Amino acid sequence: MARKKSQKKAPLGSGERFQALVEKLEKRGAKNPEALAAWIGRKKYGKKKFQSLSKAGKRKAK
């Protein structure tokens, strides 16, 4: 799923980026794509930042 340069990513904390990554990992055959996506997010943003993004995403989902 290639993205054009003019397209912007979903805002951070909306959960859309996470869900897109989960879907991409599912297609690649990951056994537990949610856990893998969370691990990648923690590695990229750090524990504190990732937890705050997770909290924001859960609030928006309600």
N, C-alpha and C positions, 0 to 999 in steps of 0.2 A: 504494500500500500504506500506508494510514493506520494510525497507531499510536494506541491508546487511551492516555489519560493515566495509567492505572494500570499499563500495561506498562512495564517497565524495559528499557533498552538492554543489549545484551550487554556483558560487562566489557571494558574497554580492554586490548588486547594479545592477545585471544583469536582475532582474525582474522575473527570473525563480522560485525562492523560493516563491515570492508573488503569482505568477500564480498557483503554486502547492497548496498553502494554499487556494486560492480562489476555486479551483476545489474540494478540500477536504471539504470545508464548504458548497459548493453547494450540494454535495452528502449527507451531513448531514441535509439538508433542511433549510439552512439559507435564510432568505428573501432577504437580500442584502449582498451577500458574499464579495464584494469588500470593502464595508464600514467596515464590521466586520474585515476583514484582515488588513485594514489600522489602525483600532483601536488597534488591537493586536500588530501591528508593532510599533506604537507610544508608547504603554505601555512598550514594550520590549526594544526599542532602544532610546526612548526619542524623543521629537519633532524635535530638531535640526538635529540629526543624521538621523532620518527617512526621513526628507525633503531632505537631501542631497542624500540619497539612491534613493528616488523617482525621483529626478532630473536626476541622472545618468541613471536610468532605462528608463526614457522618451527619453533621448538622444540616447541611444542604440537602442531603438525601431524605431527611424526615419530612 
